[in-house]
Amino acid sequence: MVKIPESTKDSLEYRLAARARERWPALGRVTVRFRAGFAYVDGVLPDGEILKLCRLRYVGYANQWRFAIYRASHDD
């Protein structure tokens, strides 16, 4: 598994936060957790409720990721 560089983690968090402000102003903020070669993206509503959004797989480049949507019906 490819390790995600710190600069790529910072870049991803910045880009996701900017996109969320632009497209989803009702969303309080976006949080990202990193584990191995994955980034788990959550949305946080103003009341503190956390919505699991997606998982991104790092493929070796800061601007290329594989995407998997979170399915609440299956909790995966």
C-alpha positions as CSV (number, residue, x, y, z in Angstrom):
1,M,0.0,0.0,0.0
2,V,1.3,3.4,-1.0
3,K,1.8,5.8,2.0
4,I,0.1,9.2,1.5
5,P,2.6,12.1,1.8
6,E,1.8,14.8,4.4
7,S,1.7,17.4,1.7
8,T,-0.9,15.4,-0.2
9,K,-3.0,15.0,2.9
10,D,-2.9,18.8,3.5
11,S,-3.8,19.5,-0.1
12,L,-6.7,17.1,-0.1
13,E,-8.1,18.5,3.1
14,Y,-7.8,22.1,1.7
15,R,-9.5,21.2,-1.6
16,L,-12.3,19.3,0.1
17,A,-13.0,22.1,2.5
18,A,-13.0,24.7,-0.4
19,R,-15.3,22.6,-2.5
20,A,-17.7,22.0,0.5
21,R,-17.9,25.8,1.1
22,E,-18.6,26.4,-2.6
23,R,-21.1,23.6,-3.2
24,W,-22.7,22.8,0.2
25,P,-22.9,25.9,2.4
26,A,-25.2,24.2,4.8
27,L,-22.5,21.8,5.7
28,G,-20.6,23.0,8.8
29,R,-17.3,21.4,7.8
30,V,-15.6,18.4,6.2
31,T,-13.3,16.1,8.2
32,V,-10.8,13.7,6.7
33,R,-9.3,10.7,8.5
34,F,-6.3,8.9,6.9
35,R,-5.5,5.2,7.4
36,A,-3.0,3.3,5.2
37,G,-3.6,4.4,1.6
38,F,-7.2,5.6,2.3
39,A,-8.9,8.9,3.2
40,Y,-12.3,8.7,4.9
41,V,-14.3,11.8,4.3
42,D,-17.1,12.9,6.7
43,G,-19.4,15.9,6.6
44,V,-20.3,17.6,9.9
45,L,-23.6,19.5,10.1
46,P,-23.8,22.7,12.1
47,D,-25.6,20.8,14.9
48,G,-22.6,18.4,15.2
49,E,-24.2,15.4,13.4
50,I,-21.6,13.5,11.4
51,L,-22.4,12.2,7.9
52,K,-20.1,9.6,6.4
53,L,-19.6,10.6,2.8
54,C,-17.0,8.5,1.0
55,R,-13.7,6.8,1.0
56,L,-10.8,7.8,-1.3
57,R,-7.9,5.5,-2.3
58,Y,-4.6,7.2,-2.9
59,V,-3.1,5.9,-6.2
60,G,0.3,7.7,-6.0
61,Y,-0.7,11.2,-7.3
62,A,-2.1,14.2,-5.3
63,N,-4.8,14.8,-8.0
64,Q,-5.8,11.2,-8.7
65,W,-7.8,9.2,-6.3
66,R,-10.2,6.2,-6.5
67,F,-13.7,6.9,-5.1
68,A,-16.1,4.8,-3.1
69,I,-19.4,6.2,-1.9
70,Y,-20.6,5.4,1.6
71,R,-23.8,3.3,1.7
72,A,-25.8,4.0,4.9
73,S,-28.1,1.1,4.1
74,H,-25.2,-1.3,4.4
75,D,-23.0,0.7,6.8
76,D,-20.0,0.4,4.4
